[in-house]
Amino acid sequence: GRGVLTCSAPRLLDQTLAMLTRLRATGCALPAQIWHVGELGQPDSAGSRRLLAARAAVRDLREALHPALPPSELGAMRGFMCKPLAVLATDFDEVLLLDHETYLFRDPTRLFSAPA
């Protein structure tokens, strides 16, 4: 299926959740995933409520990486590198990759059916 992907880290989580709230305000009902590399842990109750409201699943990229990857190399997977790896690791067939700074003013779902 189709879905929205984003990557986040503790210092960006508020901005990421705000972006997903704006996405939902457009009427977008696509499933969403927030990917990270072992950084987010369990959100506090306020964070949990916001994740629930944003209808976003939190996915840890470490679960998709090769188990022989040395822990010392995990840092290289954070930041920008999380994005292409999340696109490869997701179970979505079609992906809309959004940055935490994205502002949407219309439901982006129609982009999936736009002519190439």
Summary of the structure (lengths in Angstrom):
residues: 116
radius of gyration: 14.2
end to end distance: 18.6
largest distance: 43.4
contacts: 312
relative contact order: 0.28
helix: 46%
strand: 17%
